Amino acid sequence: MDPVIITEAANATAERLTGWTPREFTWGPLHRRGRRMLGGATWILFPNGTATFDATVVSRDDNSTWVIWHVDLLDRDGTTLGSLAGEHPVEGDWRKFVKTMPSNGEHYRFRALATFDKALWDDIAALKMYSSC
């Protein structure tokens, strides 16, 4: 695995909404060494402290992986409030999300479920995703 981490913020911060309306954070295309996460990768956060991720990844090599090391929750000043925690820890790390890509050129759906401290809801203004492949 390449030790270089791709750090990307969503292309726009979420609009502050009230009630049970989710907040959506979307990324443009990300790429590194022949592996791509297509544009439109989206984290959706809900006020009850749950989150979903949906993306499409592809690699030019067989048996590749895309790793999201962690996703930070940021306030409007860019201060880190916390991180998303995965429903199923990878290698004991609750903040890590992994998608394997067995065959080159194939598009794979990368989906994940996560949670966060719902007490942070009113302060969340942006997400920063740290990933590598």
C-alpha positions in Angstrom: 0.0 0.0 0.0 1.3 3.4 -0.9 2.1 5.4 2.3 1.0 8.7 0.7 -2.4 9.7 2.0 -4.9 11.5 -0.1 -6.5 14.2 2.0 -9.6 15.7 0.5 -12.3 17.9 1.8 -15.8 17.8 0.3 -16.2 20.2 -2.6 -18.8 22.1 -0.6 -19.8 22.4 3.0 -23.3 21.3 3.9 -26.0 23.8 4.2 -27.2 24.1 7.7 -30.6 22.5 7.9 -33.0 21.9 10.7 -35.0 18.9 11.9 -34.3 15.4 10.5 -33.0 16.6 7.2 -29.7 14.8 6.4 -26.5 16.7 5.4 -24.8 15.5 2.2 -21.1 15.9 1.5 -19.9 15.1 -2.0 -16.4 14.7 -3.5 -15.1 15.1 -7.0 -12.9 12.4 -8.5 -9.9 11.2 -6.5 -7.0 9.2 -8.1 -3.7 7.8 -7.1 -1.4 5.4 -8.9 -4.0 3.9 -11.3 -6.8 3.7 -8.8 -9.8 6.0 -8.9 -12.7 7.0 -6.8 -15.2 8.4 -9.3 -16.8 11.8 -8.8 -19.9 11.8 -6.7 -18.6 9.9 -3.7 -21.0 10.9 -0.9 -21.2 10.8 2.9 -24.7 11.5 4.2 -25.0 12.4 7.9 -28.2 12.1 9.8 -29.1 14.0 13.0 -29.5 10.7 15.0 -25.7 10.1 14.7 -25.7 7.7 11.8 -24.0 8.1 8.4 -23.8 6.3 5.1 -21.1 6.4 2.4 -21.6 5.5 -1.3 -18.9 5.7 -4.0 -17.6 3.9 -7.0 -14.0 2.8 -7.2 -11.9 1.3 -10.0 -8.3 0.2 -10.4 -6.0 -0.7 -13.3 -4.5 -3.5 -11.2 -5.9 -6.7 -9.9 -6.3 -7.2 -6.1 -6.2 -3.5 -5.2 -7.8 -1.7 -2.3 -9.1 1.7 -1.5 -8.7 2.6 2.2 -10.4 5.5 4.0 -8.2 5.9 7.1 -10.6 8.2 8.8 -13.2 10.9 8.1 -13.1 13.9 10.4 -16.1 16.1 11.4 -15.2 19.8 11.2 -16.9 22.9 12.5 -17.2 26.1 10.5 -13.7 27.2 11.6 -12.1 23.9 10.4 -11.6 22.6 13.9 -11.9 18.8 14.2 -14.8 17.8 16.4 -14.4 14.0 16.1 -14.4 11.2 13.5 -16.9 8.8 12.0 -16.8 5.3 13.5 -17.4 2.3 11.2 -20.0 -0.2 12.0 -17.5 -3.0 11.4 -13.9 -2.2 12.5 -11.2 -3.1 10.0 -8.1 -4.5 11.7 -9.4 -3.3 15.1 -9.7 0.3 13.8 -13.2 1.8 14.1 -12.3 4.7 11.9 -11.1 2.7 8.9 -13.1 1.7 5.8 -11.8 -0.6 3.1 -13.0 -1.7 -0.4 -11.2 -4.4 -2.3 -11.1 -4.4 -6.1 -10.3 -8.0 -7.2 -10.3 -7.3 -11.0 -8.7 -4.5 -12.9 -11.0 -2.2 -14.9 -14.1 -3.3 -13.0 -16.2 -0.7 -11.2 -16.9 -1.5 -7.5 -19.5 0.0 -5.3 -17.9 1.2 -2.0 -20.6 1.5 0.7 -20.2 2.0 4.4 -22.2 2.6 7.5 -20.9 4.8 10.4 -21.9 6.6 13.5 -20.8 9.8 15.3 -21.7 11.7 18.5 -25.1 13.1 17.7 -24.4 15.9 20.2 -22.1 17.4 17.5 -24.9 17.7 14.9 -25.4 21.5 15.2 -21.6 22.2 14.9 -20.8 20.0 11.9 -20.1 22.2 8.9 -17.7 20.1 6.8 -16.0 16.7 6.5 -12.4 15.8 5.6 -11.7 12.3 4.3 -8.2 10.8 4.5 -7.7 7.9 2.1 -5.1 6.0 0.1 -4.9 3.2 -2.3 
